Amino acid sequence: SSIQSNALDGIYLNTSSDNNLISDNSLINNPEVGLKIDINSINNKVIHNIFYNDKRAVVIDRAAYNNVTSNLIENNRYYGILLSGSGNNIFDSNIMKNNTYGIRLWSALGNNKILNNTIEKDINYGIYIYNTTNGSVKFNRLVNDSYGMYFNHAYGWTVFNNTAQNNSNYGMYMESDTGVII
């Protein structure tokens, strides 16, 4: 389906929207969010979609066990993916280009996994993790971002076999973190 230029969001899964498949859609020019998964929504799969020129492509807030895989996320004004207050989510094999932030985890719960993503040409951060515990960042490619990976008050993360190259500031920057394994 083509879901574009709506007044607010393209698709909104609100309050306990569980076990849904969002696949093979184009979410374009939505002024707030391309796809929002909200409040206790679990086990949703977001696969093979295009998110282009939305304000924020994918937002997951207070939701768990969701899987965002193999999407093209490009030219979004703020976040490619924003996760807050949520745990046990997987972000795998997405291609993200020219967003302000690639993937941002903000005060998220534990056990989130960021795997096999290509994140490039983001204005600020490829991956930004703030005040979040026990997750993993593995096998990602972060190229030509300002910061490849930025960890701030992150606890117990595993960072393994990522490529961070040609970033204008740092490949990986850490501030006030504890128990991060690199």
Secondary structure, 3 states (H helix, E strand, C coil): CEEECCCCCCEEECCCCCCCEEECCEEECCCCEEEEEECCCECCEEECCEEECCCEEEEEECCECCEEECCEEECCCCEEEEEECCCCCEEECCEEECCCEEEEEECCCCCCEEECCEEECCCCEEEEEECCECCEEECCEEECCCEEEEEECCECCEEECCEEECCCCEEEEEECCECCEC
